[in-house]
Amino acid sequence: MNLDGMFQGLSISASALTAERARMGVIAQNLSQASVTNRGDGTPYRRKEVVFEAVLEGALEGGVQVSEVVEDNQTPLVRQHRPGHADADANGMVTLPNVNTAFEMVDLMQSSRAYEANLESLQVQVRMAEKALDLGR
């Protein structure tokens, strides 16, 4: 009985769980920083995104991993008129982060569903291995 395939399947599912957990962490950070208008350098917080990459060789062959976390420089920052705000300019305009909470919540739900699907896949693989061991007895 060749166990390499079984362990590779478990490894692939485990790598996806790790990647999705990292994605959910970045989404949580985006949500928590959604109103930060000054990161300490005078600029507002910028939304972050997780970039996944397929692992095509090595111990995780066929798996996925987080290759980097990048700032979203494509989505424009939001400008609002708030004359009493500490970070307002001379015209009373404040530059707010480019975090859309509705989008982040949808992204969080997608990531959560992907996590659940990979967890279920992992559990099915374990049950199949248990059945194979039972048949071998």
C-alpha positions in Angstrom: 0.0 0.0 0.0 1.5 3.3 -1.1 0.9 6.0 1.6 2.7 8.8 -0.3 -0.5 9.8 -2.1 -2.5 9.9 1.1 0.1 12.1 2.8 0.4 14.3 -0.2 -3.4 14.9 -0.1 -3.3 15.7 3.6 -0.4 18.1 3.0 -2.2 19.9 0.1 -5.3 20.4 2.3 -3.2 21.5 5.3 -1.4 24.0 3.1 -4.7 25.5 1.9 -5.9 25.8 5.5 -2.8 27.7 6.5 -3.1 30.0 3.5 -6.8 30.8 4.1 -6.0 31.4 7.8 -3.4 33.9 6.8 -5.9 35.6 4.4 -8.5 35.8 7.2 -5.9 37.5 9.4 -5.2 40.1 6.8 -8.9 40.8 6.3 -9.3 41.2 10.0 -6.4 43.7 10.0 -8.1 45.6 7.2 -11.3 45.8 9.1 -9.6 46.9 12.3 -7.7 49.7 10.4 -10.7 50.9 8.3 -10.7 54.3 10.0 -7.0 54.9 10.6 -6.2 58.2 8.8 -2.6 58.5 10.0 -0.2 55.5 10.2 2.4 57.7 11.9 3.9 58.9 8.7 0.9 61.2 7.8 -0.7 58.8 5.3 -3.9 56.7 5.8 -3.9 53.0 6.1 -4.0 51.1 2.8 -5.9 47.9 2.4 -3.7 44.8 2.2 -4.3 41.7 0.0 -2.8 38.2 0.3 -1.2 36.7 -2.8 -1.3 32.9 -3.1 1.1 30.8 -5.1 1.0 27.2 -6.1 3.8 25.0 -4.8 4.9 22.8 -7.7 7.9 21.1 -6.1 9.4 20.1 -2.7 7.6 18.9 0.4 4.4 20.7 -0.4 4.2 19.7 -4.1 0.7 20.5 -5.3 0.0 22.7 -2.3 -0.5 26.4 -1.9 1.2 29.0 0.1 1.1 32.8 0.7 3.8 34.3 -1.4 3.4 37.9 -0.2 1.0 40.4 1.4 0.7 43.5 -0.7 -0.8 46.9 -0.3 -3.8 47.7 -2.6 -2.5 50.8 -4.5 -5.2 50.4 -7.2 -8.2 51.3 -5.2 -8.3 55.0 -4.5 -8.3 56.5 -1.1 -11.5 58.2 0.0 -11.7 62.0 0.6 -14.3 63.4 3.0 -15.1 66.8 4.3 -14.5 66.7 8.1 -13.3 70.1 9.2 -12.9 69.2 12.9 -10.8 66.1 12.3 -7.2 66.1 13.5 -5.9 65.0 10.1 -7.9 67.4 8.0 -6.1 69.7 5.6 -6.6 73.4 5.2 -9.9 72.9 3.3 -11.2 70.5 6.0 -10.7 67.4 3.8 -9.6 64.1 5.4 -8.1 61.2 3.4 -9.6 58.0 4.6 -8.3 54.4 4.0 -9.3 52.5 0.9 -11.0 49.8 3.0 -14.6 49.0 2.0 -16.1 47.1 5.0 -18.8 45.4 2.9 -16.2 44.1 0.4 -14.0 42.9 3.3 -16.9 41.0 4.8 -17.7 39.3 1.5 -14.0 38.5 1.2 -14.0 37.1 4.7 -17.0 34.9 3.9 -15.3 33.5 0.8 -12.2 32.8 2.8 -14.2 31.1 5.5 -16.0 28.9 3.0 -12.7 27.9 1.4 -11.3 27.1 4.8 -14.4 25.0 5.6 -14.1 23.1 2.2 -10.5 22.3 2.8 -11.2 21.2 6.3 -13.9 18.9 5.1 -11.5 17.5 2.4 -9.0 16.8 5.1 -11.6 15.0 7.3 -12.7 12.9 4.3 -9.1 11.9 3.6 -8.6 10.9 7.2 -11.9 8.8 7.2 -10.8 7.1 4.0 -7.4 6.2 5.6 -9.2 4.8 8.6 -11.4 2.7 6.4 -8.4 1.4 4.5 -6.7 0.4 7.7 -9.9 -1.3 8.9 -10.0 -3.3 5.6 -6.4 -4.3 6.1 -7.1 -6.0 9.4 
